[in-house]
Amino acid sequence: MKRYPIVRMVLASERGSQTLEFILVFPLVWILFLFSFDQFSILYNKQKTLAAAYEAGRIAAVQPNFGLASYHARERGEAELREGLGIADQEVRLHLKGGGWRKGNHIVAEASMSFYLLATGEKVKLTESYYMMIENAEDK
């Protein structure tokens, strides 16, 4: 005499197994997808921040005075930062190293960006800098 034939029949049936597998696996795949998307946005924005610091330093190094250098560095750097993903704040600054605006002295172009991760909504701040020599200062 078989005991509990209905239970055995339900357990032996494969009906609905694909639905159950989907319910168990889909959240894991979704979390992996969101994690990879956040990592991509961090790496992409880090590259954009570094490119903005480089562009700001490159354009500033060939300007005849610090005023023009600051203006053009900010314009060029912020144009590069605007291409980032999910940007909240952005800033580009120049710092003089080793004296005034003279040929052969150095400047540091610093670009910073804060943005929200697209999947989790967490705010991340990145700062990159680029060190360059002044190439075209006015002789006084």
C-alpha positions as a Python dict, from the first residue, in 0.01 Angstrom:
ca = {
    (1, 'M'): (0, 0, 0),
    (2, 'K'): (143, 334, -106),
    (3, 'R'): (135, 617, 141),
    (4, 'Y'): (55, 972, 32),
    (5, 'P'): (24, 917, -344),
    (6, 'I'): (-76, 1279, -409),
    (7, 'V'): (241, 1416, -245),
    (8, 'R'): (459, 1182, -450),
    (9, 'M'): (279, 1280, -765),
    (10, 'V'): (329, 1653, -696),
    (11, 'L'): (698, 1608, -609),
    (12, 'A'): (763, 1392, -914),
    (13, 'S'): (596, 1639, -1149),
    (14, 'E'): (827, 1885, -1328),
    (15, 'R'): (548, 2126, -1401),
    (16, 'G'): (642, 2481, -1298),
    (17, 'S'): (1012, 2402, -1252),
    (18, 'Q'): (1116, 2664, -1508),
    (19, 'T'): (915, 2929, -1328),
    (20, 'L'): (1073, 2834, -997),
    (21, 'E'): (1423, 2843, -1150),
    (22, 'F'): (1351, 3186, -1298),
    (23, 'I'): (1229, 3318, -963),
    (24, 'L'): (1544, 3192, -789),
    (25, 'V'): (1802, 3296, -1051),
    (26, 'F'): (1666, 3628, -1182),
    (27, 'P'): (1743, 3835, -868),
    (28, 'L'): (2105, 3716, -874),
    (29, 'V'): (2144, 3806, -1241),
    (30, 'W'): (1980, 4145, -1180),
    (31, 'I'): (2215, 4226, -887),
    (32, 'L'): (2514, 4129, -1102),
    (33, 'F'): (2389, 4353, -1383),
    (34, 'L'): (2338, 4651, -1149),
    (35, 'F'): (2679, 4602, -987),
    (36, 'S'): (2853, 4593, -1325),
    (37, 'F'): (2665, 4904, -1440),
    (38, 'D'): (2774, 5097, -1126),
    (39, 'Q'): (3133, 4986, -1175),
    (40, 'F'): (3122, 5098, -1538),
    (41, 'S'): (2988, 5442, -1442),
    (42, 'I'): (3264, 5484, -1180),
    (43, 'L'): (3538, 5389, -1427),
    (44, 'Y'): (3392, 5602, -1706),
    (45, 'N'): (3359, 5910, -1482),
    (46, 'K'): (3710, 5857, -1343),
    (47, 'Q'): (3844, 5860, -1699),
    (48, 'K'): (3642, 6174, -1780),
    (49, 'T'): (3777, 6348, -1467),
    (50, 'L'): (4135, 6263, -1562),
    (51, 'A'): (4073, 6380, -1920),
    (52, 'A'): (3928, 6707, -1787),
    (53, 'A'): (4235, 6769, -1568),
    (54, 'Y'): (4464, 6694, -1864),
    (55, 'E'): (4271, 6920, -2104),
    (56, 'A'): (4259, 7202, -1848),
    (57, 'G'): (4635, 7178, -1785),
    (58, 'R'): (4720, 7151, -2152),
    (59, 'I'): (4523, 7461, -2253),
    (60, 'A'): (4639, 7658, -1948),
    (61, 'A'): (5009, 7587, -2009),
    (62, 'V'): (5009, 7777, -2339),
    (63, 'Q'): (4826, 8090, -2218),
    (64, 'P'): (5017, 8418, -2175),
    (65, 'N'): (4888, 8496, -1822),
    (66, 'F'): (4719, 8329, -1524),
    (67, 'G'): (4383, 8499, -1581),
    (68, 'L'): (4344, 8362, -1932),
    (69, 'A'): (4483, 8028, -1820),
    (70, 'S'): (4224, 7998, -1543),
    (71, 'Y'): (3939, 8094, -1775),
    (72, 'H'): (4033, 7860, -2060),
    (73, 'A'): (4121, 7575, -1823),
    (74, 'R'): (3782, 7599, -1655),
    (75, 'E'): (3599, 7615, -1990),
    (76, 'R'): (3786, 7321, -2146),
    (77, 'G'): (3778, 7108, -1831),
    (78, 'E'): (3408, 7161, -1762),
    (79, 'A'): (3325, 7078, -2124),
    (80, 'E'): (3496, 6744, -2074),
    (81, 'L'): (3325, 6685, -1737),
    (82, 'R'): (2980, 6747, -1886),
    (83, 'E'): (3018, 6421, -2078),
    (84, 'G'): (3012, 6219, -1756),
    (85, 'L'): (2726, 5999, -1634),
    (86, 'G'): (2484, 6119, -1364),
    (87, 'I'): (2680, 6433, -1270),
    (88, 'A'): (2576, 6630, -961),
    (89, 'D'): (2868, 6878, -922),
    (90, 'Q'): (3183, 6960, -1118),
    (91, 'E'): (3477, 7193, -1069),
    (92, 'V'): (3808, 7268, -1241),
    (93, 'R'): (4085, 7468, -1066),
    (94, 'L'): (4441, 7573, -1138),
    (95, 'H'): (4716, 7602, -877),
    (96, 'L'): (5054, 7768, -936),
    (97, 'K'): (5355, 7575, -812),
    (98, 'G'): (5692, 7738, -755),
    (99, 'G'): (5637, 8110, -801),
    (100, 'G'): (5445, 8326, -1043),
    (101, 'W'): (5334, 8285, -1401),
    (102, 'R'): (5670, 8240, -1573),
    (103, 'K'): (5789, 8011, -1846),
    (104, 'G'): (5935, 7699, -1687),
    (105, 'N'): (5727, 7716, -1368),
    (106, 'H'): (5460, 7457, -1308),
    (107, 'I'): (5084, 7448, -1264),
    (108, 'V'): (4850, 7182, -1132),
    (109, 'A'): (4512, 7146, -1300),
    (110, 'E'): (4263, 6978, -1069),
    (111, 'A'): (3925, 6847, -1184),
    (112, 'S'): (3662, 6714, -946),
    (113, 'M'): (3327, 6561, -1012),
    (114, 'S'): (3057, 6416, -792),
    (115, 'F'): (2787, 6199, -939),
    (116, 'Y'): (2515, 5956, -843),
    (117, 'L'): (2550, 5591, -925),
    (118, 'L'): (2280, 5497, -1171),
    (119, 'A'): (2175, 5172, -1004),
    (120, 'T'): (2205, 5242, -631),
    (121, 'G'): (2176, 5622, -619),
    (122, 'E'): (2484, 5655, -396),
    (123, 'K'): (2686, 5978, -438),
    (124, 'V'): (3053, 5937, -535),
    (125, 'K'): (3318, 6211, -557),
    (126, 'L'): (3626, 6184, -781),
    (127, 'T'): (3924, 6420, -799),
    (128, 'E'): (4211, 6399, -1046),
    (129, 'S'): (4504, 6634, -1107),
    (130, 'Y'): (4758, 6694, -1381),
    (131, 'Y'): (5097, 6861, -1336),
    (132, 'M'): (5228, 7068, -1630),
    (133, 'M'): (5502, 7319, -1710),
    (134, 'I'): (5409, 7671, -1824),
    (135, 'E'): (5521, 7702, -2186),
    (136, 'N'): (5409, 8043, -2308),
    (137, 'A'): (5417, 8305, -2033),
    (138, 'E'): (5452, 8675, -2116),
    (139, 'D'): (5794, 8820, -2046),
    (140, 'K'): (5774, 9118, -1811),
}
